[in-house]
Every structure is written in structure tokens, then in C-alpha cells.
């Protein structure tokens, strides 16, 4: 903290305090340092541009408004409120139980069921909320299962919650904060709009591939244990309640509005947006009655909402805008010019490796806020596609598989006390390498 604050003041003092380039470097450097070491909560660090931007001359009121009030913040807000309703009425438990019924009761199939369950939920609910919802179900199964000390099943079941939560979030625009962060940066700075369905075309196939790759790796390591049956995990099927059905129906309706926004707009002549549909769905939850005649959600339920993520997104947008407008991105992108003569394979590999291993140490949202504008500017100055470079590193930012500090799902699963850092790190390191290979190949073949 002392080093960061001293450097921040020193840069401004030496540059005279009026140079917006150096002021941007000072503020951006302070934010990255505080994010990297989590000196204070990362959400508080995200407010630095709000406080220092105007006095330093690096942002104006319009910049701050467009950052902290960006339309994608409301897309996330609507998605968060929908996820609160799913959690409140235990829709996630119903989904998990149905998937386990389909996958079977052998140890390997239970792991597959949890990977698919957490992946499916994380497509629509924040990865943090998904991990929090699925962990108690996983620990209950482990507690009711007779396993030896050498058994790998408890380790892989817990890791399936952590990794499934992160990978599932890659599939949709609302699944993980970096996705919306990148879309917002590209739209504001490069006039490239990525809609809900556009993102799913890129993210969903890769998420499925990664989930199957993780399962294949776990299946291989489980050895003979993979075939052992766990009949005790089969519980009596609970019927869907009327409240669960109401929430599920509304949720599916919003997903359909997101997925078919363009054809519906063309057909009806309307011009509704993804964020408009999300907020509309959130509002309806406070109107639609439950079986007790009270609304499906009360305002007090929003105490659980991840407000900090919304602030973090705004701070990331403000940082990216500040660095872009004041010449810092242009300066940093020149460091990549030595790669301009390299092949696309080499460039993608370098960028994906930096993104995956960088996100093990710092917030994936912060990494995308800093890294995407630099890479996009580099692509603009070369013949490479902005989409083909920026989407892979954004997807890679969700692949922190090694350390508890890498991403909230890892920390949540580690907090169970049933997993060691060594177990997570060894498994995660190999999966990080697998993710690098798969993302690079996928980007070369399908992202253009």
C-alpha cells in the first residue's frame, strides 16, 4: 500500500500534475497494484476513477457516467435478480437432481453430473452464486459416501463445482463479468457490438468442450474408482412446486427474449435490448405472486445481490476509457509491435497464456479491463482481427484453475476444508495447459 501510494504521488509530482498521460499511468498503476495484491477490497479500488478521475483531468463527468452507468451493468443487474429468485426457490437443486438422475450413480458419472449442473447454472447465474449453491450439495454427498483416504472422488467432486462454475460462465454474455466487460470496451472504443446470441455462438461450444475435457481428465485419474456405484446419493424425487415453476417459466422467457432479440425486433418493429429484457424480468419478479400471495421476490432479498461486481465493472470501464483516451493504450500496444511479424498461432498462444496465468493472481475482470484495450489497439494497427484476439483472452480469463485466490469459486470450494492448495494447484496446472491448447485451436478454427 505504501509503495503504491508513494509511487502514485511521485509520478504526478515529477510530471507536474498536468500531464494526462502520466496521470493516467499513475492512477492505472495504482489500481492494478491494489487489484493484484488485494490491498483493500477490489470493489473499493474500482471507485478510484470516480474520486481521482476529474481532479487529475483524465476523465470528465460524461466519462464517469458512461462507465458507472453503462448499459451492461443493468444487464448484469437483471441477471443477478433472476439468479436470486432461482436460489430463493431452490430451482438449482431441482436442476442438479435431474441431471444426476440422467448421468447415473457411478462415481465418475456423479462428477460428470456436477460438472454439467454447475456449468448449466453458471451460464445464467454468477459463478460465485453457482458455487455457493452447489457446494452444500457436493459436501452432503461426500459426507454420506464411504471413501478411503486414497479416494480421489471427494477431490474431483469439489473441483467439479469450482471448475464447472468458471467454465459455464464462459458460455453466455451474462455468465461471467469479463464477458460483458470486453463487450462494453469493444462497443465504446471500437464500435463493435456483440449481442447475447453473438456471444453464445463463440462461448457455448468452447464451454462444452472444456467441460468434457475436464471430465475426461478426472475420469482418467480416477482409475478403477470411476466405476464404483453410489446408490446412497439417490434421493426421492421432489416435485416441482408452483413457485419453482413460475420462476423457471419467467427465466426461460427472458432467455428466449435474449436469444431471439434481433428477429423479434425485426418482426414487431420494436427495439428492445438485452439489458431491457433483463431488467424487465427482474421487475416482474416483484409483481408475480407466489403461492402465499406475496411476490416471488421482496426487496430485502436483494441484500444478497452482488452489488460489488456492478461497481467493479464500472471501475473497469472507467479505467479502460481513461487509458484509451489519454494515450496509455497506444503506448503499451507498441510493446506488442515486435509480434506483428509473428503468426496468428504464436500471438494467440502468448496472449492466452498471459491471460490464463495472469488471472491466477488478479481479478479476471481487472485483467480484461487492462489487457483487452491493449490487445485491441494492437490488432487495429496490424492485420489481425480484434474479435479473434480479444474473445480468446476474455474466455481464458475465466480459466483460473490453480489457486484459491484465482477466482471466487475456487476460494468457495477451498473454504470447505476438504481440499488442499497442493491438490488444487497440481490438478489446475495441467488443466490450465489443456485450456491454453483448446482455446488457441478453437480461436483459430471458429472465431473470426
C-alpha positions as CSV (number, residue, x, y, z in Angstrom):
1,X,0.0,0.0,0.0
2,X,2.8,2.4,0.9
3,X,4.7,1.6,-2.3
4,X,1.6,2.1,-4.4
5,X,0.6,5.4,-2.8
6,X,4.2,6.8,-2.8
7,X,4.7,5.9,-6.5
8,X,1.3,7.4,-7.4
9,X,2.2,10.7,-5.7
10,X,5.8,10.7,-7.1
11,X,4.7,10.2,-10.7
12,X,2.2,13.0,-10.5
13,X,4.6,15.3,-8.7
14,X,7.5,14.7,-11.1
15,X,5.3,15.1,-14.2
16,X,4.0,18.4,-13.0
17,X,0.4,17.1,-12.3
18,X,-0.9,18.4,-15.6
19,X,0.2,15.6,-18.0
20,X,-2.8,13.4,-18.6
21,X,-0.7,10.6,-20.0
22,X,1.4,10.3,-16.8
23,X,-1.6,11.0,-14.6
24,X,-3.4,8.1,-16.3
25,X,-0.4,5.9,-15.8
26,X,-0.2,6.8,-12.1
27,X,-3.8,6.1,-11.4
28,X,-4.0,3.0,-13.6
29,X,-0.8,1.6,-12.0
30,X,-2.2,2.3,-8.5
31,X,-5.4,0.4,-9.4
32,X,-3.6,-2.6,-10.9
33,X,-1.3,-2.8,-7.9
34,X,-4.2,-2.7,-5.5
35,X,-6.1,-5.2,-7.5
36,X,-3.2,-7.6,-7.9
37,X,-2.4,-7.7,-4.1
38,X,-6.0,-7.1,-2.9
39,X,-4.7,-4.5,-0.5
40,X,-8.3,-3.3,0.0
41,X,-11.4,-5.0,-1.4
42,X,-11.2,-4.9,-5.2
43,X,-14.7,-3.3,-5.3
44,X,-13.3,-0.3,-3.4
45,X,-10.3,0.0,-5.7
46,X,-12.8,0.2,-8.6
47,X,-14.1,3.5,-7.2
48,X,-10.7,5.3,-7.6
49,X,-11.5,6.7,-11.0
50,X,-14.7,8.2,-9.5
51,X,-12.7,10.0,-6.9
52,X,-9.4,10.9,-8.8
53,X,-10.5,11.0,-12.5
54,X,-11.8,14.6,-12.6
55,X,-9.2,16.2,-10.3
56,X,-6.4,14.6,-12.4
57,X,-8.0,15.7,-15.7
58,X,-8.0,12.1,-17.0
59,X,-11.8,11.7,-17.0
60,X,-14.8,14.0,-17.2
61,X,-18.3,13.7,-15.8
62,X,-19.6,12.2,-19.1
63,X,-16.9,9.5,-19.0
64,X,-17.8,8.6,-15.4
65,X,-21.5,8.5,-16.2
66,X,-21.0,6.2,-19.2
67,X,-18.7,3.9,-17.2
68,X,-20.5,3.5,-13.9
69,X,-23.9,3.7,-15.5
70,X,-23.1,1.5,-18.6
71,X,-26.0,-0.4,-20.1
72,X,-24.2,-3.7,-19.4
73,X,-24.3,-3.0,-15.7
74,X,-28.1,-3.2,-16.0
75,X,-27.8,-6.4,-17.9
76,X,-25.9,-7.9,-15.1
77,X,-28.2,-6.4,-12.5
78,X,-31.2,-8.1,-14.2
79,X,-29.3,-11.4,-14.4
80,X,-28.4,-11.2,-10.7
81,X,-32.0,-10.6,-9.7
82,X,-33.2,-13.5,-11.7
83,X,-30.5,-15.7,-10.1
84,X,-31.7,-14.6,-6.6
85,X,-35.1,-15.9,-7.5
86,X,-33.7,-19.3,-8.7
87,X,-31.7,-19.6,-5.5
88,X,-34.6,-18.5,-3.2
89,X,-37.0,-21.1,-4.5
90,X,-34.3,-23.9,-4.8
91,X,-34.6,-24.3,-8.6
92,X,-30.9,-25.1,-8.7
93,X,-31.4,-28.2,-6.5
94,X,-34.1,-29.4,-8.8
95,X,-31.9,-29.0,-11.9
96,X,-28.9,-30.7,-10.2
97,X,-31.1,-33.7,-9.1
98,X,-32.5,-34.1,-12.6
99,X,-29.0,-34.1,-14.2
100,X,-27.7,-36.7,-11.7
101,X,-30.7,-38.9,-12.5
102,X,-29.7,-38.8,-16.1
103,X,-26.0,-39.2,-15.7
104,X,-26.2,-42.2,-13.3
105,X,-24.8,-43.0,-9.9
106,X,-21.2,-44.3,-10.5
107,X,-18.5,-42.0,-9.0
108,X,-17.4,-40.8,-12.4
109,X,-20.9,-40.1,-13.5
110,X,-21.7,-38.2,-10.4
111,X,-18.7,-36.0,-11.1
112,X,-20.0,-35.5,-14.7
113,X,-23.4,-34.7,-13.3
114,X,-21.9,-32.0,-11.1
115,X,-19.8,-30.5,-13.9
116,X,-22.9,-30.3,-16.1
117,X,-25.1,-28.9,-13.3
118,X,-22.7,-26.2,-12.3
119,X,-21.9,-25.4,-15.9
120,X,-25.5,-25.1,-16.9
121,X,-26.4,-22.9,-13.8
122,X,-23.3,-20.7,-14.3
123,X,-24.4,-19.8,-17.8
124,X,-27.2,-17.7,-16.3
125,X,-26.2,-17.2,-12.7
126,X,-22.9,-15.6,-11.4
127,X,-20.2,-18.2,-10.9
128,X,-19.9,-17.2,-7.3
129,X,-23.6,-17.8,-6.6
130,X,-23.4,-21.1,-8.5
131,X,-20.5,-22.4,-6.4
132,X,-22.2,-21.3,-3.2
133,X,-25.4,-23.1,-4.2
134,X,-23.7,-26.3,-5.4
135,X,-21.1,-26.8,-2.7
136,X,-23.5,-27.9,0.1
137,X,-25.0,-30.5,-2.3
138,X,-21.4,-31.8,-3.0
139,X,-20.3,-31.9,0.6
140,X,-23.5,-33.7,1.6
141,X,-22.8,-36.4,-1.0
142,X,-19.2,-36.7,0.3
143,X,-20.3,-36.9,3.9
144,X,-22.8,-39.7,3.0
145,X,-20.2,-41.6,1.0
146,X,-17.8,-44.2,2.3
147,X,-14.4,-43.4,0.9
148,X,-10.8,-44.3,1.7
149,X,-8.1,-41.7,2.3
150,X,-6.7,-42.5,-1.1
151,X,-10.0,-41.9,-2.8
152,X,-9.9,-39.2,-5.4
153,X,-13.7,-38.9,-5.7
154,X,-14.1,-36.2,-3.0
155,X,-11.4,-34.1,-4.5
156,X,-12.8,-34.3,-8.1
157,X,-16.4,-33.7,-6.9
158,X,-15.4,-30.5,-5.1
159,X,-13.2,-29.4,-8.1
160,X,-16.1,-30.1,-10.4
161,X,-18.1,-27.4,-8.6
162,X,-15.3,-24.9,-8.8
163,X,-14.3,-25.6,-12.4
164,X,-17.8,-26.1,-13.7
165,X,-18.8,-22.7,-12.2
166,X,-16.0,-20.9,-14.0
167,X,-16.3,-22.7,-17.4
168,X,-20.1,-22.4,-17.5
169,X,-19.8,-18.7,-17.2
170,X,-17.9,-18.5,-20.4
171,X,-21.0,-19.7,-22.4
172,X,-23.1,-16.5,-22.2
173,X,-22.7,-12.8,-22.0
174,X,-24.2,-12.6,-18.5
175,X,-22.4,-15.7,-17.3
176,X,-19.2,-14.1,-16.1
177,X,-18.2,-10.4,-15.6
178,X,-15.3,-10.4,-18.0
179,X,-17.6,-11.2,-20.9
180,X,-19.7,-8.1,-20.5
181,X,-16.6,-6.1,-19.7
182,X,-15.0,-6.9,-23.0
183,X,-18.2,-6.4,-24.9
184,X,-18.6,-3.0,-23.3
185,X,-15.0,-1.9,-24.2
186,X,-15.3,-3.0,-27.8
187,X,-18.6,-1.3,-28.3
188,X,-17.5,2.0,-26.7
189,X,-14.0,2.2,-28.2
190,X,-14.3,0.3,-31.5
191,X,-18.0,0.4,-32.3
192,X,-18.1,-3.4,-32.3
193,X,-21.4,-4.7,-30.8
194,X,-21.6,-8.2,-29.5
195,X,-25.1,-9.3,-28.7
196,X,-26.3,-12.1,-26.4
197,X,-26.7,-14.6,-29.2
198,X,-23.4,-13.5,-30.8
199,X,-21.5,-14.3,-27.7
200,X,-23.2,-17.7,-27.3
201,X,-22.0,-18.7,-30.8
202,X,-18.4,-18.3,-29.5
203,X,-18.7,-19.2,-25.8
204,X,-21.1,-22.1,-25.6
205,X,-19.3,-24.6,-27.9
206,X,-16.0,-23.9,-26.1
207,X,-17.6,-24.2,-22.7
208,X,-18.9,-27.6,-23.6
209,X,-15.5,-28.7,-25.0
210,X,-13.8,-27.6,-21.8
211,X,-16.3,-29.2,-19.5
212,X,-15.8,-32.5,-21.4
213,X,-12.0,-32.1,-21.3
214,X,-12.1,-31.6,-17.5
215,X,-14.3,-34.7,-17.1
216,X,-12.0,-36.7,-19.4
217,X,-9.0,-35.7,-17.2
218,X,-10.8,-36.5,-14.0
219,X,-12.1,-39.8,-15.5
220,X,-8.5,-40.8,-16.4
221,X,-7.2,-40.0,-12.9
222,X,-9.9,-41.8,-11.0
223,X,-8.7,-45.2,-12.2
224,X,-10.8,-48.2,-11.0
225,X,-12.7,-45.9,-8.6
226,X,-14.6,-44.4,-11.6
227,X,-16.9,-47.4,-11.8
228,X,-17.9,-47.7,-8.1
229,X,-21.7,-47.1,-7.6
230,X,-23.1,-44.6,-5.1
231,X,-26.7,-45.7,-4.7
232,X,-26.9,-43.6,-1.4
233,X,-26.9,-40.4,-3.4
234,X,-30.3,-41.2,-5.0
235,X,-33.0,-39.4,-3.0
236,X,-36.7,-39.4,-3.5
237,X,-37.6,-37.1,-6.3
238,X,-39.1,-33.8,-5.2
239,X,-42.0,-32.5,-7.2
240,X,-41.6,-29.0,-8.8
241,X,-43.5,-26.5,-6.6
242,X,-45.8,-23.9,-8.2
243,X,-43.3,-21.2,-7.1
244,X,-40.4,-23.0,-8.8
245,X,-42.4,-23.4,-12.0
246,X,-43.3,-19.7,-12.0
247,X,-39.7,-18.6,-11.6
248,X,-38.5,-21.2,-14.2
249,X,-41.1,-20.1,-16.7
250,X,-40.1,-16.4,-16.3
251,X,-36.4,-17.3,-16.5
252,X,-36.9,-19.2,-19.7
253,X,-39.0,-16.4,-21.2
254,X,-36.2,-13.9,-20.6
255,X,-33.6,-16.4,-22.1
256,X,-35.8,-16.6,-25.2
257,X,-36.0,-12.8,-25.4
258,X,-32.2,-12.6,-25.2
259,X,-31.7,-15.3,-27.8
260,X,-34.2,-14.0,-30.4
261,X,-33.9,-10.3,-29.8
262,X,-32.9,-9.4,-33.4
263,X,-35.6,-11.5,-35.2
264,X,-38.3,-10.4,-32.7
265,X,-37.3,-6.7,-33.2
266,X,-37.5,-7.1,-37.0
267,X,-40.8,-8.9,-36.7
268,X,-42.5,-6.5,-34.3
269,X,-40.8,-3.2,-35.2
270,X,-39.7,-2.8,-31.6
271,X,-36.2,-2.1,-30.5
272,X,-35.8,-3.8,-27.1
273,X,-32.4,-4.5,-25.8
274,X,-30.7,-7.4,-23.9
275,X,-30.4,-5.2,-20.8
276,X,-34.0,-4.0,-21.1
277,X,-35.2,-7.6,-21.2
278,X,-33.1,-8.5,-18.1
279,X,-34.4,-5.6,-16.1
280,X,-38.0,-6.3,-17.3
281,X,-37.7,-9.9,-16.0
282,X,-36.3,-8.6,-12.7
283,X,-39.2,-6.2,-12.3
284,X,-41.8,-8.9,-13.0
285,X,-40.4,-10.9,-10.1
286,X,-41.7,-8.2,-7.7
287,X,-45.2,-8.4,-9.4
288,X,-45.8,-12.1,-9.9
289,X,-47.3,-13.6,-6.7
290,X,-46.1,-16.7,-5.0
291,X,-48.5,-19.3,-3.6
292,X,-48.6,-17.2,-0.4
293,X,-49.9,-14.2,-2.4
294,X,-46.6,-12.4,-1.7
295,X,-44.4,-11.5,-4.7
296,X,-41.8,-14.1,-5.7
297,X,-39.1,-11.6,-4.6
298,X,-39.1,-8.9,-1.9
299,X,-36.7,-6.0,-1.9
300,X,-35.0,-7.4,1.2
301,X,-33.9,-10.4,-1.0
302,X,-31.6,-8.1,-2.9
303,X,-29.4,-7.8,0.1
304,X,-27.7,-10.9,-1.3
305,X,-27.1,-9.3,-4.7
306,X,-23.5,-8.9,-5.7
307,X,-23.5,-5.1,-5.8
308,X,-19.7,-5.0,-5.6
309,X,-19.5,-6.7,-9.0
310,X,-21.5,-3.9,-10.6
311,X,-19.1,-1.3,-9.1
312,X,-16.1,-3.4,-10.2
313,X,-17.5,-3.4,-13.8
314,X,-17.9,0.4,-13.7
315,X,-14.4,0.9,-12.4
316,X,-13.0,-1.4,-15.1
317,X,-14.9,0.5,-17.8
318,X,-13.6,3.8,-16.4
319,X,-10.0,2.5,-16.3
320,X,-10.2,1.3,-19.9
321,X,-11.7,4.6,-21.1
322,X,-9.1,6.6,-19.2
323,X,-6.1,4.6,-20.6
324,X,-7.6,4.7,-24.1
325,X,-8.4,8.4,-24.3
326,X,-5.1,9.6,-22.8
327,X,-2.7,7.7,-25.0
328,X,-1.6,5.0,-22.5
329,X,-3.1,2.1,-24.6
330,X,-1.4,3.4,-27.7
331,X,1.9,3.5,-25.7
332,X,1.5,0.0,-24.3
333,X,0.4,-1.5,-27.6
334,X,3.7,-0.6,-29.1
335,X,5.3,-3.3,-26.9
336,X,3.4,-5.8,-29.0
337,X,4.7,-4.5,-32.3
338,X,7.6,-6.9,-32.2
339,X,5.0,-9.6,-32.5
340,X,3.4,-8.1,-35.6
341,X,5.5,-10.3,-37.9
342,X,4.7,-13.5,-36.0
343,X,2.0,-16.0,-37.0
344,X,-1.5,-15.9,-35.5
345,X,-0.8,-19.1,-33.7
346,X,2.2,-17.6,-31.8
347,X,0.3,-14.4,-30.9
348,X,-2.8,-16.3,-29.7
349,X,-0.7,-18.7,-27.6
350,X,1.2,-15.8,-26.0
351,X,-1.9,-13.9,-25.2
352,X,-3.9,-16.8,-23.9
353,X,-1.0,-18.0,-21.7
354,X,-0.7,-14.4,-20.2
355,X,-4.5,-14.3,-19.6
356,X,-4.8,-17.7,-18.0
357,X,-1.8,-17.5,-15.7
358,X,-2.4,-13.7,-15.1
359,X,-5.9,-14.3,-13.8
360,X,-4.5,-16.7,-11.2
361,X,-3.1,-13.7,-9.4
362,X,-5.5,-10.9,-10.2
363,X,-9.2,-10.4,-10.7
364,X,-10.3,-11.6,-14.2
365,X,-12.4,-8.5,-14.5
366,X,-9.5,-6.3,-13.8
367,X,-7.3,-8.3,-16.2
368,X,-9.7,-7.9,-19.0
369,X,-10.2,-4.1,-18.3
370,X,-6.4,-3.6,-18.6
371,X,-5.5,-6.2,-21.2
372,X,-8.3,-6.1,-23.8
373,X,-7.8,-2.4,-24.8
374,X,-4.1,-3.0,-25.3
375,X,-4.7,-6.1,-27.5
376,X,-7.5,-4.4,-29.4
377,X,-5.3,-1.4,-30.2
378,X,-2.5,-3.8,-31.3
379,X,-5.0,-5.6,-33.6
380,X,-6.1,-2.2,-35.1
381,X,-2.5,-1.4,-36.1
382,X,-1.9,-4.8,-37.7
383,X,-3.9,-7.1,-40.0
384,X,-5.3,-9.2,-37.1
385,X,-8.9,-9.4,-36.1
386,X,-9.9,-7.6,-32.9
387,X,-12.6,-10.3,-32.3
388,X,-10.2,-13.2,-32.9
389,X,-7.7,-11.8,-30.4
390,X,-9.9,-10.3,-27.7
391,X,-12.5,-13.0,-27.3
392,X,-10.0,-15.8,-26.6
393,X,-8.2,-13.8,-23.9
394,X,-11.5,-12.9,-22.3
395,X,-12.6,-16.6,-22.3
396,X,-9.1,-17.5,-21.0
397,X,-9.6,-15.1,-18.1
398,X,-12.3,-17.5,-16.7
399,X,-9.8,-20.4,-16.6
400,X,-8.2,-19.8,-13.3
401,X,-7.9,-23.5,-12.1
402,X,-4.8,-23.5,-9.9
403,X,-5.2,-21.2,-6.8
404,X,-7.9,-20.4,-4.3
405,X,-7.3,-16.7,-4.9
406,X,-7.6,-17.1,-8.7
407,X,-11.4,-16.9,-8.8
408,X,-14.3,-16.9,-6.2
409,X,-15.5,-20.5,-7.0
410,X,-12.0,-21.8,-6.2
411,X,-12.0,-19.9,-2.9
412,X,-15.5,-21.0,-2.0
413,X,-14.7,-24.7,-2.6
414,X,-11.3,-24.4,-0.8
415,X,-13.2,-22.9,2.2
416,X,-14.9,-26.3,2.7
417,X,-11.7,-27.5,4.3
418,X,-11.8,-30.8,2.4
419,X,-9.2,-29.7,-0.2
420,X,-5.6,-28.7,0.0
421,X,-3.8,-26.0,-2.1
422,X,-1.5,-28.7,-3.4
423,X,-4.4,-30.8,-4.7
424,X,-6.0,-27.8,-6.4
425,X,-2.7,-26.5,-7.8
426,X,-1.5,-29.8,-9.3
427,X,-4.8,-30.5,-11.0
428,X,-5.3,-26.9,-12.0
429,X,-1.8,-26.5,-13.6
430,X,-2.5,-29.4,-16.0
431,X,-6.0,-28.1,-16.8
432,X,-4.6,-24.6,-17.5
433,X,-2.3,-26.1,-20.1
434,X,-5.2,-28.1,-21.6
435,X,-7.2,-24.9,-21.7
436,X,-4.4,-23.0,-23.5
437,X,-4.3,-25.6,-26.2
438,X,-8.1,-25.9,-26.6
439,X,-8.7,-22.1,-26.6
440,X,-6.0,-21.4,-29.2
441,X,-7.2,-24.2,-31.5
442,X,-10.8,-23.1,-31.1
443,X,-10.0,-19.5,-31.8
444,X,-8.0,-20.4,-35.0
445,X,-10.9,-22.6,-36.3
446,X,-14.1,-20.8,-35.2
447,X,-13.5,-17.2,-34.1
448,X,-13.1,-14.7,-37.0
